[in-house]
Amino acid sequence: MQAVWNAPEGDLSTDQRHRARLWAVYQVPLNERWGTLSLSVLEQMNSGSPYFAAGPVNPTTFVSVPSYRTPPTQVAYFFTDRDAFRTDNVFRTDLALNYNYRLRGSAELFFQTQVWNVLNADAIADANNIDVTTRTRDGGAANLVRFNPFAETPVQGTHWELGPAFGTARNKNAYQVPRQIRFSVGVRF
């Protein structure tokens, strides 16, 4: 392996450049004997996370490796920078309604309703759950030409190609949290 094509520089998949939270709480004016009621809103923004195109190559075809007892027949070749692509920016609006009623002594009854992702946004947020299939001859794509990773610069469409679903969700976990409603009741004392 050579670091230039097997361990390139660039942002790692955990690099999330921007996160912002803005919230407001409104205390509804009620007579104290009726308890307290508050309404809150939280707006969240997360910038996308990076991902890349990398596929398998067989370096032993082009160079002998005497230091290995059994040299690896496939290693990852980065065709793009580590941060060539990014998931969607994620925006989410949450609402909460809280009601508290004082019981005897210091005990307090409370009710809370939360609505997460009120607008039901569905951005792709998790780079670990998207399709990053990058096809090569050594990865089983017979229509592509094998290349020497030590001496050649691979050409997209000739030596490698992105899979047809590259960058799309593999499962529901790729998306941001869908709209959810939570309701809580309890007693504090």
C-alpha positions, 0 to 999 in steps of 0.5 A, spaced: 500 500 500 501 507 499 499 512 503 497 517 497 492 512 495 490 508 501 490 513 507 489 520 503 488 526 507 482 530 508 476 530 513 474 524 517 467 522 517 466 524 524 467 531 522 461 535 522 463 543 521 457 546 524 452 545 529 447 550 531 441 550 536 436 556 537 431 555 543 425 560 546 421 558 552 414 562 553 411 562 560 404 562 559 401 567 565 396 563 569 394 564 576 398 560 581 393 556 583 392 553 576 399 551 576 404 553 570 404 552 563 410 553 558 411 553 551 418 552 548 421 551 541 428 548 539 431 549 532 437 545 530 441 545 524 447 540 523 452 541 517 453 535 513 458 529 514 463 527 509 464 521 505 468 518 499 469 513 494 474 508 495 474 501 492 478 494 492 484 493 488 489 487 488 496 490 489 499 483 488 498 483 481 503 488 480 508 487 485 511 482 489 511 483 497 516 478 500 515 481 507 508 478 507 507 470 508 500 471 505 500 478 502 493 481 502 489 480 495 485 486 496 486 493 499 482 500 499 484 505 494 481 512 495 479 514 488 476 521 491 479 525 497 476 523 504 471 529 504 469 529 496 462 528 498 457 530 504 451 528 507 445 533 507 445 539 512 439 537 517 434 542 520 429 540 525 424 544 529 422 541 536 416 543 540 414 542 547 408 544 552 409 543 559 404 543 565 406 543 572 401 543 578 403 544 585 400 538 590 400 538 597 407 540 600 413 540 595 409 535 590 408 537 583 404 533 578 407 534 571 405 533 564 409 534 558 408 533 550 414 534 545 413 534 538 420 532 534 421 534 527 415 538 527 416 539 519 418 532 518 424 533 514 427 527 511 435 529 510 440 524 509 444 525 516 448 519 517 454 517 512 455 510 515 448 508 513 448 510 505 451 506 499 458 508 498 459 502 493 465 504 488 466 498 483 473 496 480 475 490 476 478 487 482 471 488 486 468 484 481 466 489 475 468 485 469 466 491 465 472 495 468 479 495 466 484 493 472 490 498 473 496 498 477 495 502 483 503 504 484 504 507 477 497 509 474 492 514 475 485 511 475 480 514 470 473 514 472 468 510 467 475 506 465 478 503 471 472 505 477 465 507 477 460 509 482 455 504 484 448 506 481 445 507 488 452 511 491 450 516 496 443 514 497 440 511 504 441 504 505 436 503 510 432 508 515 437 509 519 441 514 514 435 519 515 434 524 520 429 522 526 422 522 523 416 526 526 415 523 533 411 525 539 412 523 546 408 524 552 410 524 559 406 524 566 409 524 573 410 526 580 416 530 583 417 531 590 
